[in-house]
Amino acid sequence: MVDVGTETDLLRWIPLLPLLVAAYHGISIGLLRRPTVPRVAAVFSCAAVLLSFVLACIAFRDLLALPSDSRLLIDNVYTWIGAGIGSHALSAELSFQLDPLSAVMTLVVTFVGSMIHIYSIGYMEDDHRDDKGIQRFFCYLNLFTFSMLVLVLADNLVLMFLGWEGVGLCSYLLIGFWYSDNWNAYCGSKAFIVNRIGDFGFLIGLFLLFNALSEIGHPAVSFEGIKAHFDGIVGMTIAVPAWMPFAPEWSLVNVIGLCFFLGACGKSAQIPLYVWLPDAMAGPTPVSALIHAATMVTAGVYMVCRLSFLYAAAPEASAVIAWTGAITALVAATIAIAQNDIKKVLAYSTVSQLGYMFLAAGCGGYAAAIFHLGTHAFFKALLFLGAGAVILAMHHEQDMQKMGGLWRRLRQTRWVFFVGVYAIAGFPPFSGFFSKDEILVAAWASHVPGHTWLYGIGMFTAGLTAFYMFRLWYLTFCGESRVPSDVYSHIEDPNGFVINPLWVLAFFSASAGIVGLPQIWGDLIGIEESNSLANFLKPAFVASEPHHIAHSTEYWMAFWAVAIALFGTAVAWLMYVKKPGIPDRIATALSGLYRALLNKYYIDELYDAVFVRPLVALSDRVLYRIVDAGLIDGIGANGTAYGIRAVAANGLKYAQSGLAQSYIFFMIVGAVAIVGYLLR
């Protein structure tokens, strides 16, 4: 571990508090079989995450007190792994670090996570589907928060991977929380398996990186250690098999970057590994908010930004990231415009917004990616929790075609939900406008091949985002009610535990863009550039910003971004409020395209036909029937038993006759044989 940073003992307690409460829940319900009163268990869980947020604020204050060029806090607990000798020795510390990047992530995770925990008290009590499992639910939430904080605060790749796997496991437990429902169990398993594909790429990248550093005599897995010696491996190449129609050698850093990005595609739901995330809606709504807002799905974006020094030296890998993000953003947005499940629309919106973040990171706009990650955490958590409030009021109905007219009944929910819709659509002065604009600027100013096309895709996706989000708003809250009268008369805003966190998140969804003001508008309104989020994050990145462009150009870009969002909103109003018959006519006229969008381009069916069914058939007909039942059981376990029984029955049993003279005879024969052997 490189000796840098200011030592502290504070950071370890930020992830440890949720872990301690999760352990308490696990012991009380798993070992003692004496569950705590649900409300008490919930309060313990919420208190742990809130205290972690308070400690994160204190650590952030300590970080700001350091000079801007050396803002790094280190909490080295102990040496976790020490193996090998010489240049291939592996040493990984159980050590946490807080720099500007991890500080922003930690504050977002603990704050948004605490709001979701508080919301969960009211939501799970009103749900009544598993009253006895409430403590188990909060145990999983705390364990998830612990894993995410380990991932964010880890000072090395090995410890990051521990948190990386932890959030994957907890997502499986939370998505499949109602495991008695086969569909929920299937969705949890799907998320777990798809993430394992990405995790394989992460591990290969880690192994390649460690081996390369070992070859130059500086093995390291800590981020500071890797950065200190990274220049020594930049020129290395890796041989490509002759049968591959590419160059005979590839840049090693590009290969490592692509391997890590494969891990990011799994965790952050990018093409081709995005299919698990929409099905994650099977879990309770607080789980949807926790996974889709500030935590698990942003882990891949955080990892890419954390390794910015690697991707700055790997332009081909960065270009792949930018184009993958842009295509994912566009494809997910087109799917979202045809979905009718309120949570599915938000799920595909998350996939699209994550694509935006990767677009920025691939173009070198790492600060823009993290800025959008933070604003997205606020308004997407608000939207998911608001959708949960609507679902509770509708007695667990999620089809927007069966809603409408809820504006008159949900008097608080309507306003907080509108704030989230307005923010994600990218209208000023709410937060989504500023972060989205930074991403578009990063795409326009980058040197990625085809960057003008990337900018165009980003702009078009912005219009689609405004369209499908206001479509959701209009179908849910506006127009004539499509709710049965006996249900409509009982619809009301949820309890305080549910609605109050929504107001807090609405406030930050509206105001969080302030931290980005100096980046574009500083010279216009007199705010110093040094106060901007980009300037605060700059020491954490290498080549964190693309080439600067004129402010006048930025203003025009912002104008056109707002204009296309207004156009999308106007089209949604025309189709779903003014003339609600238009969507049916379009669906009839373009039935093929409509069915493709409604069925998500049949990607799940394609994967099922190409991968799932062949693997299941292989597992059943070859691995199970031939290898397991035939070879292992038939020849190995059962065959050995049958053979021993046959030998005993046909020969050995006669040697055990019970006659003393027979035993004496064999003893004499044996003694004579031994003596003869010794005298030969």
N, C-alpha and C positions, 0 to 999 in steps of 0.2 A: 504493500500500500504506500503510495506517495505521500510524503509528509507535508501536507498542505492543509490550510483551513484552520479555523479556531475550534478548539476542543470544547465540548459541552456534554452534559449528561441528560439533557432535556428531551432530545429527539426520540429516544427509545420508548418514552412513555406515551407518545402519540399513537403508535399502533398497539402498544401493550394494553392500554385500558380496554378497548373493545375485545381483545383476546381474553382478558381476565373474566369479563362478563360472559363471553361465549363459553368459556370453560366452566363457569358457575352453572350456566343453563345446562350444559352437557352433563355435568355430574348430577345435578338434581333430577333430571328427567331420564338420564341413561343409566346411572349407577344406583342412585338412591331410590329411584322410582317414586319420588315425591315432588311433583311439579309445584312451582311457586304460583301464587294467585296471578292470573294473567295480567291484570293491571300493574301489579308490583313488578313482574318480570319485564313488562314493557318500559316502565319508568327506569329500571336499572339500565336497560339497553340504551334508551335515549340519553340518560345522564352520561354514560360512557362516551358516546360520540360527541356530545356537547362539550365535555371536558377535553376531549382530544382537540376540538376546534379552538377552545380557549388556549390550550398549550401551543397549538399551531400559531395563534395570534401572537403569543409571547415570543416564540421562536422567530417569527417574522419581524417583530420589533427589534430583537437582538441582531438579526441579519441586516436590517436597515442602518443600524448603528455602526456597521463596519464600512470601511472605504469601498467605494463603488467598484474598484478593480480587484477586490479580494473578498467578495461576499460569499463566504463558504463556511458553514458550520458542520463539524464532524462529531459524531457520537460513536466511538469505537467500543463495542461491548466486549468482544473477545474474538480470538481466531477460530473460525468455524470449521474450515477445511484446510488441512495441511498434508499434502501427499506428494510423493515423488522426490527426486533429487536432481541437482544440476539445473540445466537450462529448461527442463520440462517439469520443474516443480510447480505444483498448483497450490496457491495459498489464497483463500477467500475469507475475508473478515465478515463477521456479523456486525456490520457497521452501517450507520445511517448518515446521509448527508442532506443538508438544506442549502441550496443555492437559489438564485432567482427563479429558475424553472421549476424545481421541486416545491418551492414555497408557494407559487401560484397554484400548482396542482393540489398540494396538501390543503390549502385553504378552501379550494373548490370542493374537494372530496368530503372534507369534514363538515363544511357548512351545508352543502346540498344534502349530504347524507343525513345530517341531523334533522333537517326539515322532513325528509322522507321517513325517518324513524318516528317522528312525532305524528305525522300523517297516518302512519301505519296503526297507531293505537286506535284511532277512530274507525279506520277502514276495516281492520280485521274484526273489531267488535261488532260492526254493523253487518259483516259478511255472513257469519254464523255457519259457514260451511265446515269449519274445523275448529270449533271453540277449544277443544282439548289440545290442539296443536299450536296455539298462539306462542307458547314459550319456545317451542321448537323453531317456529318462524323467526322469532327475534334472535335466537341462537345463531341461525344461519345468517341473518342480517349482520350481526356483529362480527362473525367470522369472515364474511365477505368484506366488510370495512377494514378489518385487520389486514387481510391479504392485499387489498388495494393500496393501503398505506405502506406496506412493506415494498410493494412494487414501485411506488413513487419515491420513497425515501431511500431505497437501496443505493449504496455507493458502488456496487459492482454488479456485473451481469449475472453471476451465479445467484446472488440473493434476489435480484430482480426476477429471475426465472422461478424462484420459489413463490414469490407473490403472484407471478404470471399464472402458474399452475393452480395456486390457491383460488384465484377468482374464477378460473375455469371449473374447478370442482364445486365451488359454492353456487355458481350459476346453474349447474346441473341440479343441485339440491333445491334451489329456489324456484327454478322454472317448473320442475316436477314436484313442487310442494304438495299439491293434491294428487299424490301418486296413485290413489285408487282409481282415478280416471286414466284409462289407457292412453288417451291422446296426450294428456299432460306428461305422462311418463315417457312417451315417445319423443315429445318435443325436448324434454330435458336430455334424453340420450342423444338426440340429433345434435344439440348444441355442444355436448361434450365430445362427440366423435369428430365433428367438423373442426373444432378447435384443436384436436390432437394433430390433425394434418398440418395446420399452421405451426404448431409447437415443434414438430419435426424440423421444419425449416429454421426455426429459432435456434435449436440445438446444433444443427449443422453449421450455421453461421458462427455460433459461439466456439465450436471446436476448431473451425478454420482460422478464426481470429486468434485464438490462444496458440495454436500451432505455429502460425506465422510469426507471432511475437516471440515464441520460444526459439525459433530459428535464428533470430537476430540477438538472442541472449537476454531478452527482457520479457519473460513471461509475466502477464498481468491480466487480471479480469476486472480490476477497479476502473472506473471511468477516468479518473485522473491519471492512473498509471498507463492506461491505453493511450490517452491523448499525449502523454509525455513522450512516448516512443512510437507513435503512429506513423510519423514520417518515414521510418525505416522500412515499412512494408508497402508503401504506396506504389513503388515500382514493380512489385512482385507480380508474376503471372501464374496461371494455372493451366495445365495442358488440357486440351479438349480431344476426346476420342476422334480418330481419323474418319469414322463413318458419319460424324455430324457435319452438316453443310455450313459450317461457320469457320471463323478464323482458327488457326491451329492453337492459339493461346488466348486466354481471356485475362483481363485485369483481375487480380485477386480481390481487390477492394470492391469491385463491381459485383463479383460473385457473392462475397460476404454480405454486401448490401442487399442483394436480391433475396438471399436466404433469410435475413432478418425481416425483410418486407413480407415474405411469405407468412411468417409468424404474425406480422401486423395485419395481413389480410384476414387471417382466421379470427383474431381477437376483435378487430375493428370492422368486420363484415364487409370486406371489399370483394369485388369480382375476382375469382370465381367462388369464394368461400363465404358469401353473404347470406346463403339460404337459411342458416340457422336462426338469424335474428328475428325475422317476422314471426316465426313459430314460437319464439320466446314469449310471445304475448299470452301463451297458455297459463303462465304463472300469475299470481296476484298482481294487481295494478301497481302497488308500491315496488314490487320487484321489477316490473317493466320500467318504471322511472329510474330505479337505482342502476340497472344494467345499461339503459339507453341514454342516460343523461351525463352524469359526471364521472362514472367509474369504468366498468369493464370495457365498453366499446371504445373508450378514448385511450386505452392502454397502448394500442398500436401507434396512434398519433404521437403520444408522449415518447414512446421508445424511439421512433424515427427522429424526433426533435432532440432527444437526449444524445443520439449518435450523429448529430449534425456534422461533426468533424469528419466522420466517415463518408457521409453522403456528399459533402462538399468536394471530396476527392474522388467521387464515383459518379460522374455526370450521366452515364448511361443508366445506372440504377435510379438516379433521381428522375430522369425522363420517364422511366417505366412507372415510377410512383405517381408522377404528375398525370400521365395519361390514364393510368388505372383509376385514379381518383376522379378525373373528369368524366370518364365513361360510366363509372359507378354512379356518380351524382346524376347523370342524365337518365340512365336506365331506371334507377330507383324512382326518380321523379315521374317518369312516364307511367310506371306501374301504379304509383300512388293516386293518380288522377282517376283511376277506375275502381278503386277499392271502396267497399261500403262499410266494412267494420271500422269503427272509429279508432281502435288501437292499431289496426293494420296500417291505416293511413299514416299514423304517427311513426310506426315502425319503419316503413319505407322512407319516410321523411328523415329519420335518423340515419339510415344507410346513405341517403343522398347528401346530408350535411357532413357526414364523415368523409365522403368523397371530396367535398369542398376543402376540408382540412388537409387531406393528402394532396390535393391539387396545389395548395399553398406551399406545403412542405417540399414537394417535388420541384417547385419553382424557386426554392431557396427562401421563401417567406416564412421561416419558422416562427417568428413572432406573430405573424398574422394567423398561422394555424393555431397557436396556443391562445391567442385572443379570441378566435371563434370558438375554440374548445370551451373557454370560460363562459362566454355569452350563451352558447348553445346549452351548457349545463343548466343555466337558470331558466331559459324559456322552454326547453324541452322537458325538464322536470315539472315545470308549471303545467305544460300541456298534458302530460301523462297523468299527473295527479288530478288535474281538472277533468280529464276524461273519466278517471275513476269516480269522481264526484257525480258525474252525469250517469255513469253505469249504476252506481248505488241508487240514485234517484229513480232510475228506470227499472229497478229490480233485476239488474244484471243483463239487461238488453244492450247489445253493442252494435246493432245494425242501424246505421244512420237513416236508412230508408224508412225505419219505423219510429223515427223521432220527429223533430220539427216543432216549432212553436214553443220551445222550452224557455225562450226569453222571458216570458211572462211569469214563469214559475220559479226559475232558478235565478233569483235577483242578484245574488253575490257571485255565484259561479259564472254567470254570463260575462261579468266585467273582467274578472281575473283571466278567464279563458281568452277573451278578446285581446288582452295585453299580450299573451303568448303568441296568438296568431299574428298580431300586428308586428311583433318583434321579429319573428322568424321570416315574415314576408319581406323584411328589409326596409321598412319605412322609418324615416327620421322622426323624432330624435331617439328612438328606442335602440337597444343595444345591437340587435341583429344588423342594422343598417351599417354601423361603423365597422364591425368585424367582416361582414360580407364584402364591403367596399375594399378593405385591405387585401382580401384574397384576390379580387379581380385586378387590383393594381399589381399585385405580385405576379399574376399570370401574364399581364400585359408587358411588364418590364423585364421578364425573365429571358434567358437565352436558351430555354428548352426548345428543341426542334418543334415547330408548329405552334409556338406560343400564342399566335393570334387566333388560331383555332381553339386553343384551350380557353382563351378569353371569351370567344364567341359561345362555346359550350357553357361556360360559367354564366354568361348573361342569359342565355336561353333557359337554363335551369332555374335561374332566379325568377323568371316569369312563370315557369311551371310551378315553382314553390308557392308563389303568391296565389296562383289559381287553385291548386288543390287544398291549400290551407283555408282559403275563404270558402271554397266549396264545402269543406267540413263544417265551417262556422255556419254557413247558411242552411245546410241540411239539418244541422242539429238544433239551432236556436231560432231560426227565422221561418217565415212562411206559415202555412196552416199546419196545425198539429196532426200528425199521423199516429199518435199514441191512443190506445183504447181509452175511452172516457173514464172508466173505473180506475185506471192507472194514473191518468193525467191529473185527476182531482187530488191525488195523494202525493204528487211530486213536490219536493221542497229541498232547500239547500241542506247539505249534510251538517253534522255536528261540528263543534268548534275545533276539535282535534284535526278534522279534515280541512276545514275552510281557512283557518288562520295561517297555516304554512303557505297556502296559496297566495295570500295577500303579501307575505314576505317575499316569496319568489317573484311575484308580479312587480314589486318595487324594484328588485335588482334586474329583472328583465327589461324594465323601462330605463334604468339609470346606469347600468354597468358599462355602457358604451363611453361613459365619461373618461375612463382610463385611456381610451384611444384617441381622445380629442386632439392632443398636441401633435399627433403623427400627421394629420392632414390640415387641421383647422387652427393650429397653433399661431401661425403668423396672422390669421384673420381675426382671432379673438384675444390675442395677447397672452397665450399660455406658453410657458417655456418648454422647449423640446425635452429638457432633462426630466420633466415630470411624466413623460409618456411611458406606457407599458412597454413599448418596443425598446426604449432606451434602458429600462430596468432589466429587460431580459437579454439585452445584447451580449453581456459577458458570457452567457451560457451557450451561445451559438457561435459557429464559424460560418462566415458568409451568410449571416442571418437575414440580410435584406438584399433584394435585387437592386439593380441600378435605379437611381432616383429619376423621377420624371417631373416635369414642370407642374406646379400646383394648379395652374389653369387647366391642364389636361386632367388632373385628378378631379377637379370640380365638374368638368364635363362628363367624366366617367361616372361620377356619383349621380349626376342628373339623369343620365340614360339608364342607370340601374334602377332609380326610383321610377322612371317612366315605364320601364318594362314591367315592374311590379304593379304599378297602377293599371296597366293594360290587362295583366293577368287577373287582378281583382275585379276589374270591370266586366271581363268575360264571365267570370264566375257569377257575378251579380245578375248579368243578363240571362244566364242559363238556368240558374237555380232560384231566382227571386222574381225577376221581371217576366220571363217566359219559361216556366219550369217544364214545358213540354219539349223543349229543344234537345235535352240529353237523350230522350227516348228515340227521337227521330234520327239523331246522329248514330246512336247505337244500332239502329235498324239499317241505316244506309251503309255504315262501315262495320258490319257485323263481325267480319273476320278479325279486323284490327281490335275491335272492342273485346271479343272473346280472348284474344291473345293477351291484352292488358289485364283483363279480369282474372285470367289464369296465370298471370305473372310470367308470360312468355313460355310457359310450360317447362321452365327450367327444372323444377322439382321432379316433374315426370321424366325429363331427359336424364337427370342424374339417377333416378330410380331404375330406369331401363339400362343405362350404360354401366353404372357402378354397383348399385345396391343389390339388384336381383342377381347379377352374375356372382357377386361375392357371397350372397346368401346360398346360391346353388352350389358354389365351390365349397363353402363351409359344410353344407349338409351332405353332399354326395361324395366329396373327396376327404375333407378333413375329419368329418364325423364318422361316416360309414366305413371308409377305408382305413384312414390313419388311426382314429381313436378307437372305434368299435372293432375294426379288423386287426390292425397291427398291435396297438397298445393293449387293448383288452383281450383280443383273441389270442395273439401270439405271446404277448408279454405277461399280463397278469393271469388271465384264465388259462392260457396255454401252459405256463409254468406249473400252475396248480394241477391241471389235467395230467401233465407229464409225470410229475412226482407221484400222483395217485396211481398212474399206470405202472410205474416202476415198482412201487411198493406192493401193489396188488399181485403183480406177476413174478416177482423175484424176492424182494426184501422180506416179505412176510414169512417166507419159508425159512429164512435164517433165524427168525425169532420163534423157534418151535417150542421153547419151554423145557427141552430135554437137556439135563445136565451133561450127559455124555457127549452130546453134540457140541456144546460150548467148550468142553475140555479138548475135544478133537481139534477145533479151530484154534484154540490157544496153543496147542502143541505145534500145529502146522505153522502158525504165525511165528512162534519162537524159533523153529527150525529155519524158516525163511530169513529171519533177521540175522541169526548166527551165520548162515550161509553167505549172506551179503557182506557181513563184516570180515569173514575169512577168505573171501575171494581174491 
